[in-house]
Amino acid sequence: MQTHTSHRTLWVSLLAATCLMTWPAGSSAAGSRPVVHGLVNARTISPPPLQEVRYATTYNFLGRVLYATPDVWVHKDVARALQRVQRELAREGLGLKIFDGYRPFSVQCRMWAALPDDRYVSNPKKNRGRHTRGTAVDVTLVDRLGREFAMPTAYDFFGEAAHRSSRAWTPEQRAHSLKLEAVMERHGFVPYPFEWWHFDFRNWEKFPPLDISFRNLALGVKTATPIPDSPNS
């Protein structure tokens, strides 16, 4: 069993390394100009959403720690929109819990290597990812005590039951999912069809994909070198 696990880990690492080498010739990170990334910690939102960053733990589909710190970062425009969502929900004694926001491109490559299914993990060779731009968020609804609403599946369930078109949802699950969907849409987010928890900020394609580390974000680094977009973005 240990040998099998070691071989799989090596295979995933090799595929991820291959992904990182797919930047167009002549436009590598070393030759690109750093930009102000505009990422902010979701804790700056008022009222702050709850956070459960599973990718900073081993409690995720890879079973490995992928994020150096248990924080959610999003683009400042997304933070402003999430603040509007939070304030609307707060009037009902409700709020958001965020599972994920910005994801470094290098981590996106590792995820794709482990699960190359673009319904659930963005193909970094095709569009450089969605979370890599700080414009995608994975969220659910919670009550005033922080208890999650009953939703169609657990977070990061990769299967048809998580699709918005699924007929397997109970009336309660559908009502909660539609409530979340409606409030997110009112404030500029687009629901993703294959994951009830995933929402993209409008015009997400116009934001640059990034690979700044969580450690550098925590240290206050304000610039990052954008990943060149692929021709198929």
PyMOL commands that set and color helices and strands:
alter all, ss='L'
color gray80, all
select helices_A, chain A and resi 2-20+29-31+42-44+54-56+76-90+105-114+124-127+131-133+160-162+171-186+204-206+214-218
alter helices_A, ss='H'
color red, helices_A
select strands_A, chain A and resi 35-36+39-41+50-51+73-75+95-100+136-142+189-191+198-201+223-224
alter strands_A, ss='S'
color yellow, strands_A
deselect
rebuild
show_as cartoon
